[in-house]
Amino acid sequence: MPTLLDPIEIRGHVIRNRLVLPPMGTGLAGPRGEVTDELIKHYDVRSRCNGLVIVEHSYVSPRGKVTENQLGIWSDDLIPGLARLAKTIKGRGAVAVIQLNHGGGKANPELVGTPIAPSSVPVPGFEWVPREITREEIDEVVEEFVEAARRAIEAGFDGVEIHGAHGYLLSEFLSPITNKRRDEYGGPLENRMRLPLRIVERVRRVIGSGKLLLYRMGVTDAMEGGFTVEEAEVFAARLVERGVDVIDVSGGLCGAELPGKENVQGYFVPYAERIRRRVKAPVIGVGGVRDPLFANRVIEEGRIDLIAVGRAQLEDAEWACRALEAVKKYLGGRR
């Protein structure tokens, strides 16, 4: 079995080790979503040792903006800054992917006016009521993701990740809690996954066969009546059929943390294992990982293919380098 230190090749891209910097909002972008010097510095140091760097969620449309200083990928004039960011990450030897997102019902009303969502139902934990998106606007959202993907590739990224987790727009479409539609985009799973599958198909076409396509899946809402892991298994298989290379497993409406498991390392790893058994594609596990030897163990045991470490790396820019050294020392002493 491979270890945390071993490379993995996906669609011709060699990722030098199994450690992933997951997408985490930094609030370091400019007011229009521009790349700033501070953002470059943040990724420069964290790209030195991670094998795969997934840049934070970048809004594909002004009406999908979540926070004031969120990174943007909604306009062509942002491409030069994004190119500088991609060059910085790749210059450190990491594979560079950028996450594309539409905030949906979680978009900030102070920034976007009334947010759009599958239905006029608040996202759990949020006070404001979004407006139900029209069919015409759904078509526009598809084009916004496609154009954002084009910009990412023009900027020099090795691929893109579509954000389908954490209660944002695509996660909202999948969840029966937030999707009460009675048309072809609501009701049974086949309908609820229609929009994300449309986006995946179009994005794969625009980025071409040589670029990576990841999908961050909210594998469970962890709420009664919500999206379930059984549905996620079906959805994952459909994603891979349509060209997704890697499934990045996280939470749905529950967000990036699993209720009641906040102090358990790798709390989404068991869910990632289930997805891995269902699809012929690498999966990324995540969830409160801080111990390098734990990260190595879940790789060595063949439970997942890559491991993402978020908060520890947000707090300590050198965590990845020290983690790899610790695993190297551990493996050396074992032989």
C-alpha positions, 0 to 999 in steps of 0.5 A: 500500500502507498504511504502519505509520501508516495506520489499518485498520478491522475489524468497525467498529472503526478501529485508528489505526495498524498497531502492536500491543502483543501480550499479554505476561505482566507478573506485576503482577496480584493473587493472585486475578488482580485488576487492580492499580495497577501493571498499570494504569500498565503499560498506560496508558503503552503505550497512548498510541501503539499502535493495538491493545493486546492485554492479557496472557493472562488465566486463564479458570479457576483450574485453568488458572492458569500463574503466581502473579500472572497476570491473571484473568478467571475470576470476575465479581468481577474485572469492575470492575478489568478495566473500569478497565483497558479504560477506561484503554487506550481512553482513550489512543485504542487499541483494547482486546482481552484475551487469554483462556487456559487453561494446560492441561498448562503450568498450575503444579501448585503452584497448580492441583494436577495440570494437565489436558491432552488426554493424560497427556503432558508438554509438551516442556520441562516435567517434570510429567505432566498428567492426561487431561481428560475429555469432561465437563471439555472441556465445562466448559472451553468454558463457562469460555471463554464466561463469560470472554468475557462478562466481557470485554465487560461490562468494556468491551473492544472484543473478545477474543483466544483463546490457541491458541499457546505450548503451552497447552491449545488448542495442546496439543489441536492438536499430535500430540505432546501429543494422543494421544486416540483419541476425537473430539478426537484423531487427524486434524486434523479432530478435533484442532481440534474443541475450539478451533472449538467455543470460537470458535463459542460465543465469537462468539455471546456477544460479538455481531456488533459485537465483535472476535474474534482468535485467537492461532495457534501456526502451527508446533510447530517439532518433528518430528511436531508441528503443521505450517504446512500444518495451520495453513493449513487451521485458519485458514480454519476459524477465519475461517469461524466468525467470527474477525476476525484471526489473530495468528500465533505459535509452538505448542509451541515458544513465542513464539520460533522455534528458531534464529531468535532474532536474526532480526527478524520470524521469524514474518512468513513464516508469517503471510504464508502464513496471509494468502494462505489466509484473507480476514482480517487477520493480525498478524505478530510475532517479535523486531521492534525496528527501526521501519523494518522494521515499516513495510516488512513492512506496506508490502510487503503481507506482513501487515496489522498488526505486533506488537512485544513485548520492545522495548515491554516493555523501553521503554514509549516505544518505540511513540511513538518508532517512529511518529515515526521512520517519519513522518520516514522517509516524509516524507523519501521524498516 
